[in-house]
Amino acid sequence: MWYAIIAKDHPDTLARRQLARPAHMARLLELQEAGRLFVAGAFPAIESEDPGPAGFTGSMILAQFPSMAEARAWADADPYVAAGVYADVQIKPFRKALPA
């Protein structure tokens, strides 16, 4: 099943985010190579592709996992969690409707 992993950042964590990003991206690339990643990205704090020092307010990952428990375990092991970037992580089952 698809799961939406929606994370909210702690304030002022841009430097921590940047340090943990290579490890975070490596895990996403593993999902992509396995054909299990639909989309992943960050929420800029301002309306800009490159928000600069304004940073980001969180992230969203839409990926396939065998169960909610496995999605939660994967999310809990994210380098952004270990680095103290994420303040809260919600996981919701997702059913794609469109485009068909």
KAURPE-V483689 format. One record per pair of residues at least 4 apart in sequence whose ideal C-beta (glycine too) atoms are under 7 Angstrom apart, sorted by the first residue. I is the first residue (numbers start at 1). J is the second residue. D is the distance in Angstrom with one decimal. If there is no record, write none. Layout:
BEGIN
i->I j->J d->D
i->I j->J d->D
END
This chain:
BEGIN
i->1 j->64 d->6.8
i->1 j->93 d->5.8
i->2 j->38 d->6.5
i->2 j->62 d->6.1
i->2 j->64 d->5.6
i->2 j->94 d->4.2
i->2 j->96 d->6.5
i->3 j->63 d->6.4
i->3 j->65 d->5.4
i->3 j->68 d->6.9
i->3 j->71 d->4.1
i->3 j->91 d->5.5
i->3 j->92 d->6.8
i->3 j->93 d->6.0
i->3 j->94 d->6.0
i->4 j->60 d->6.5
i->4 j->62 d->5.4
i->4 j->92 d->4.8
i->4 j->94 d->4.6
i->5 j->60 d->6.9
i->5 j->61 d->4.2
i->5 j->71 d->6.7
i->5 j->75 d->5.0
i->5 j->89 d->6.5
i->5 j->91 d->5.4
i->6 j->60 d->5.3
i->6 j->90 d->4.8
i->7 j->58 d->5.0
i->7 j->59 d->4.8
i->7 j->80 d->7.0
i->7 j->86 d->4.5
i->7 j->88 d->6.9
i->7 j->89 d->4.6
i->8 j->57 d->6.8
i->8 j->58 d->4.4
i->8 j->86 d->6.9
i->8 j->87 d->5.2
i->8 j->88 d->4.5
i->9 j->13 d->5.3
i->9 j->56 d->5.9
i->9 j->57 d->5.6
i->9 j->58 d->5.0
i->9 j->85 d->5.6
i->9 j->86 d->6.2
i->9 j->87 d->6.3
i->10 j->84 d->6.5
i->10 j->85 d->6.6
i->10 j->87 d->4.4
i->13 j->17 d->5.5
i->13 j->84 d->6.8
i->13 j->85 d->4.6
i->14 j->18 d->6.3
i->14 j->53 d->6.8
i->14 j->55 d->3.6
i->15 j->19 d->6.6
i->16 j->20 d->6.2
i->16 j->83 d->4.6
i->16 j->84 d->5.9
i->16 j->85 d->5.2
i->17 j->21 d->6.2
i->17 j->55 d->7.0
i->17 j->56 d->6.5
i->17 j->80 d->6.7
i->17 j->85 d->4.9
i->19 j->83 d->6.5
i->20 j->24 d->5.6
i->20 j->79 d->4.2
i->20 j->80 d->5.4
i->20 j->83 d->3.9
i->20 j->85 d->6.3
i->21 j->25 d->5.9
i->22 j->26 d->6.4
i->23 j->27 d->7.0
i->23 j->79 d->3.9
i->24 j->28 d->6.8
i->24 j->78 d->6.3
i->24 j->79 d->4.7
i->24 j->80 d->5.5
i->25 j->29 d->6.2
i->26 j->30 d->6.8
i->27 j->31 d->6.9
i->27 j->78 d->6.9
i->28 j->32 d->6.3
i->28 j->37 d->6.3
i->28 j->40 d->5.2
i->29 j->33 d->6.2
i->30 j->34 d->6.4
i->31 j->36 d->4.7
i->31 j->37 d->4.0
i->31 j->63 d->5.2
i->32 j->37 d->4.3
i->36 j->63 d->5.3
i->36 j->64 d->4.2
i->37 j->63 d->5.0
i->38 j->62 d->4.2
i->38 j->63 d->6.4
i->39 j->62 d->4.9
i->40 j->61 d->4.4
i->41 j->59 d->6.8
i->41 j->60 d->6.3
i->42 j->56 d->4.4
i->42 j->59 d->4.8
i->43 j->56 d->5.8
i->43 j->57 d->4.7
i->43 j->58 d->4.8
i->43 j->59 d->6.7
i->44 j->48 d->5.7
i->44 j->51 d->4.0
i->44 j->56 d->5.8
i->45 j->51 d->5.3
i->45 j->54 d->4.1
i->45 j->55 d->5.2
i->45 j->56 d->5.9
i->45 j->57 d->5.2
i->46 j->51 d->4.9
i->46 j->54 d->4.6
i->51 j->55 d->6.0
i->51 j->56 d->6.7
i->62 j->94 d->6.1
i->65 j->70 d->4.5
i->65 j->71 d->4.0
i->65 j->74 d->6.5
i->66 j->70 d->5.2
i->68 j->72 d->6.2
i->68 j->91 d->6.5
i->68 j->93 d->6.8
i->69 j->73 d->6.4
i->70 j->74 d->6.3
i->71 j->75 d->6.3
i->71 j->91 d->5.1
i->72 j->76 d->6.1
i->72 j->91 d->5.7
i->73 j->77 d->6.5
i->75 j->89 d->5.3
i->75 j->91 d->6.0
i->76 j->81 d->6.2
i->79 j->83 d->5.9
i->80 j->85 d->3.9
i->80 j->86 d->5.1
i->81 j->86 d->5.3
END
